[in-house]
Amino acid sequence: MARQLRDQGIQDQARSGIGNPPRFRGNHRTISSTCSYPTECVGTVSSDAGWTAPIFQAGGDWRVKRTIPDWMPCQDGTSAPGLQVYRFHGSSPGGDQTDPSSNMLVGQDSTTGQPGACGRSLALFINMPFKLVKQT
């Protein structure tokens, strides 16, 4: 089953660097998945920004994990990757209840840098709300 989904104003995380304005690219994702049970699914996400990543569903939540190369620029001119994790589920139109059959998917988009990258002991962590709407 392939579904065409569109972000609602969420950036694609393709950054030119932290502190620089993000580049808004690729608001379309295609999710192809197969399910062995209603809440156990696996598949692939393809973005028109040029990346693909595995997707899986466990316990009603969908998760996508991918590495973003050169996500965090360092003062010395090098950069470090970040691990981006999308976590989302079907939601009622008001966003107050889980609805697996909904065309609206809501959740979190989190990206974490490597601890120790750029000479900093703590990892950079960015978390923001995430919303997908199924195109009809």
C-alpha positions in Angstrom: 0.0 0.0 0.0 1.5 3.3 -1.0 0.3 6.5 0.5 1.2 10.0 -0.6 1.6 12.3 2.4 2.3 16.0 2.6 3.9 17.9 5.5 1.9 20.8 6.8 4.5 23.5 7.1 7.2 21.3 8.6 10.8 21.7 7.4 12.5 18.8 5.8 15.5 18.9 8.2 17.8 19.4 5.3 19.8 22.2 7.0 22.6 24.4 5.8 23.6 24.5 9.5 22.2 25.2 12.9 21.6 28.9 13.4 21.2 29.3 9.6 17.7 29.5 8.1 16.6 25.9 7.2 16.1 25.1 3.5 12.5 24.1 2.9 12.7 21.3 0.4 10.6 18.4 -0.4 7.3 18.5 1.3 6.1 15.2 -0.2 6.7 11.7 1.2 5.6 8.4 -0.1 5.1 5.6 2.4 5.0 2.0 1.2 4.3 -0.6 3.9 3.0 -4.1 4.5 1.5 -5.3 7.7 1.5 -8.7 9.3 -1.0 -7.5 11.9 -3.0 -4.3 12.2 -0.3 -2.7 14.5 2.8 -4.4 13.1 4.0 -3.0 9.8 7.3 -2.3 8.0 8.1 -0.4 4.8 10.0 2.5 3.3 9.6 6.2 3.2 10.8 8.1 0.1 11.0 11.9 0.1 11.2 14.2 -2.9 14.1 15.8 -1.1 16.1 12.7 -2.2 16.2 10.5 0.9 14.7 7.2 1.8 14.5 5.5 5.1 12.8 2.4 6.7 9.5 2.9 8.5 7.9 0.6 11.0 4.8 0.5 13.2 4.7 -0.9 16.7 1.8 -0.5 19.1 0.0 2.0 16.9 2.9 4.5 16.5 4.8 4.8 13.2 8.6 5.5 13.4 11.1 6.6 10.8 14.8 6.8 11.6 17.5 8.2 9.3 20.9 9.7 9.6 21.4 13.3 8.3 25.0 13.7 7.2 26.6 17.1 8.0 23.7 18.1 10.2 25.6 20.0 12.8 28.3 22.4 11.6 31.4 22.8 13.9 33.5 25.9 14.5 36.5 24.3 12.9 34.7 23.9 9.6 33.9 20.2 10.0 30.4 18.8 10.6 28.7 16.0 12.4 25.7 13.8 11.5 22.4 13.8 13.3 19.9 11.0 13.9 16.4 12.1 12.9 13.4 10.2 14.3 9.8 10.8 13.2 7.2 9.3 15.5 3.5 9.7 14.6 0.1 8.2 14.7 -3.4 8.7 13.3 -5.3 11.5 15.0 -8.9 12.8 15.2 -9.4 16.2 13.5 -9.2 18.0 16.8 -5.9 16.2 17.6 -7.2 15.1 21.0 -7.8 11.4 20.2 -5.9 8.6 18.5 -7.7 7.4 15.3 -5.8 4.8 13.3 -8.1 5.3 10.2 -7.6 9.1 10.1 -6.0 10.9 7.1 -4.2 13.1 9.6 -1.1 11.8 11.3 0.5 13.8 14.2 3.6 13.3 16.3 7.2 14.5 16.8 10.2 15.1 14.6 13.4 14.8 16.7 17.0 15.1 15.6 19.9 14.4 17.9 23.6 15.1 17.2 26.4 12.9 18.3 27.7 13.4 21.9 31.2 14.7 21.7 30.8 16.1 18.2 32.4 19.5 17.6 34.2 19.2 21.0 31.0 19.5 23.0 30.2 16.8 25.5 26.4 17.2 25.3 24.5 16.2 22.2 22.5 18.9 20.3 18.8 17.9 20.4 15.9 19.5 18.5 12.3 18.4 18.8 9.3 19.8 17.0 5.7 18.9 16.3 5.1 16.9 13.1 1.9 16.6 11.0 1.2 14.7 7.9 -2.0 14.7 5.9 -2.9 12.0 3.4 -3.5 13.4 -0.1 -6.6 12.2 -1.8 
